[in-house]
Amino acid sequence: MKCNFVCMKKTLVIGASPKPERYGYMATELLKEYNHQVVPFGVGKGSIAGIEIENVLPLDKDFDTVTLYLSPPNQKPYYEYILDLHPKRVVFNPGTENPELENLLHENGIEPIEACTLVMLRTGQY
């Protein structure tokens, strides 16, 4: 169910891409459609649904959710950043599952979720 108001779940998409066929692109687009405040971060320059892709990690720290679209080896440089953000949860989308990072999140009071952001949004579980 789409939010009829501004949702409180500000989301950082790590691994966003300007390519429409990529899941990080689709997730950013759907998060915006469902009225979530979304910040896409990735190495590619461009925009998604009118939102510029950040190429430098955002300095703001008020993210409710981080959703990952990077393989486990590519996540390692972001461990400290994600832990410092201290979001309520981190979504490990299919193919991004990472027991090492999930354990670090648990140890720091952050909920790791192995799920698909797109499915969670469409089924009202986000």
N, C-alpha and C positions, 0 to 999 in steps of 0.2 A: 504494500500500500504506500503510495506516495505521501509525503508530508504536505499538509496544507498550510504550513507555517515554516519559518526558518528553523531547520533542525539543529540540534545542539551538537551533533556528532561531526566536528571538524575533522577531516581526514587528509592525511598525507599519503599520496600514492608514490611509492619509491619504485622506479623502473618504468615511469610513464614514457610513452613514445609518441611522436607525431604521426605514426603510421596507423591508419584506421583499422587495419587487420590485427593489430596487437591488443592483447587483453588489458594492458595498462591504459591504453587509449579508451577502450570500451568502458572500463570501470570508471574512469574520470568522467566520461560523458554521462553515464548512468547515475553516478553520484550527484552530478549537477542537476540532472533531470528530476531526481528525487529530493531536490532542494537541500542537499548537504553541502556545507562549505567545503570545497576541495582544493587542495594544492598539489598539482602534479610536479614531480621532480624526476628528471632524467638527464641523460647526456645529449640527447638530440634537441636541436633547436626547433621551435615551432609552437603551435598552440592546439588546444583541444577544446572544442565547443566555446571558443572565445576566451579561454583561459590560457595564458602564456605558460609554457613549461619552464619551471625554474631549473637553471643549470648549476646553481649554487644552493647548498642546503639551507632551507629557511631558518631564520634566527628565532622566530616566534616558537613558543614552547607549549601552546595551549591546544595540542592535538588530542582528541579523544581516541582516534584510531590511526594506526599506520597499516597500510595494506601493501604487501610486497609482490612485486613482479620481477624479481631477480633470482637467478639460480643461487643455491647455497654458497658456492665459492665466491660469487659476486656480492654477497651480502656482508661478508666479513669486514670490509672497510667502513660499514655503517653501524656496526654493533654499538660502539660507544655513543654515537649520535642518538640512536634509537633509545638506548638506556637513559641518556641524559634528558631526552624529551619526556620520559616517563608517561607515555600514553596509557590509557586504561587497558588497551588491547592492541595486539598485532595480529593481523590476518595473514596467514601463510596460504596463498592461493595454490591450486594444483601445480606441482612441479617446484614449489619453493620451500617445501617442508625441510626443516633444519633443526634436528634435535639439539645441537650445540647452542644455537641462539634461543631456542625454546626453553632450555634449562636456565640460561642466563636471565631470560625474562621472568620465569617463575621465581628465581632467587631474588629478583628485584620487585616483586609484587605486581608484575604486568602479566595480563592474561594472554597467552598464545592461543590462537584459534586456527586449526587446519580446516579451511573452508574456502568457498568461492564467493568473492564479493558480489559478483553479478547475481548468483543464485540467492544469496542472503538478501540482497535488495529486492529482488522480484518476489520473494516469498515472505517478506515482512519480518525477517530475522535479523536485519541489520541494526 
